[in-house]
Each structure stands twice: as structure tokens, then as C-alpha cells.
Amino acid sequence: MQTRPGLVALASTGRWAKYAPILIVAVLLTSGLLGRRYVRDLVAHLGTAVSHNELALRALGWAWVGVPLVVLTVLLVLRRRIDRTIRGVVATAALCLAASSAMLTGGRRAPRAEVFFGAVYPDAQPLSYGWAAAGLTIFAMLAVSAITLIVAGKIAGRPMPAAVQQKVGHALGVALILLLAAGLLLALTGPLPS
């Protein structure tokens, strides 16, 4: 039987890690399907907590997905310094937090946002805008990572030497941090759609 690197890596992270993807998908589905019932109350509570301040709501929306991105970026940059089990637990918690934001989508059959959110729409709009800016950052990070790894693999060959892997890792870490900063800037200063 041929050894598969993915299965070996998954087995070496511990018994609980096999269930981490199931937990993340369960949080995503639960938030997406049942969160529609509670999202208006949550938005109203958040709006009241920050005195309906647009900048604070934008920051909260970004933080809902952005903080897990920051945590995952730090784990990626410091992957050799942090124990594998700790990395797995922290990454799972961060991904569950990000997955819980699926309630902001309003479900598949949701009416227009103004109708769906009703009286809390003035708070939901900046919150959703910050959330969308962080979501856009995810796609930008995935694209930059994929392009970087494909190009580095073509130039350095497969498998990449350890020195090249380290250089690519540092360059990718800097690029991801810059993308996070750009996403936060967009979330806080970008014009809200009218």
C-alpha cells in the first residue's frame, strides 16, 4: 500500500483533527441555515453596543472574518515554531469563527437586504461591507498564494529545495500581511454601496 502524504499528515496531528473539517462545515451550515433567524437580533445588539457608529460596525464586520485570517497568517508564517497540535486547534477555532459569519448572507431565498434586515438595515450595511471586504481578502490571498507556489514550483522544480521553500514562505507571508492590511483599509474607508 502506497503512503499518502495527506493521510500521514492528518494522522500525525492527532485523533481530534480528523473531525475538525466536519466541525467547521457543521458551523458553516448551521450559521447559514439557522443564522437567518437570529442575525437581525445580532446586528441590532452590535449596533447598540457601538452606538450605531459606522466605522465601528465596519471594523466589526471585517474582524468577524479578518481576525481568523490574521490568526491563520500568523500560523502560516510561524509554522515551524508552533507545535502541530496547537496549530491545529487554533486553526480550527479560527475557521469556525469565520464560518459562523455565514449568517450574514441571509440564506438562499432571502429578499433584498433592505427588506430582510428591516429596521436594522442601517447597521447591517456597514457590518456586511466590512465582512465582504474581508471575504474579498480571502480570495485575493488564495489567488496570490496559488500563483506564487505555481511559479516557484516551475522555477525551482519539484520538490522545492528547503532554501527556496523558506524564501517563498517569507515572501508569501509578507504578501499575505499586505493583503490583510489592504482588506482592512478597504473595509474602513471604502464607499458603501448606495
HELIX and SHEET records of a PDB file:
HELIX    1   1 PRO A    5  SER A   12  1                                   8    
HELIX    2   2 TRP A   16  TYR A   19  5                                   4    
HELIX    3   3 ALA A   20  ALA A   49  1                                  30    
HELIX    4   4 GLU A   54  VAL A   77  1                                  24    
HELIX    5   5 ARG A   84  ALA A   99  1                                  16    
HELIX    6   6 SER A  100  THR A  105  5                                   6    
HELIX    7   7 ALA A  113  PHE A  117  1                                   5    
HELIX    8   8 GLY A  118  VAL A  120  5                                   3    
HELIX    9   9 TYR A  121  ALA A  156  1                                  36    
HELIX   10  10 ALA A  162  THR A  189  1                                  28    
END                                                                             
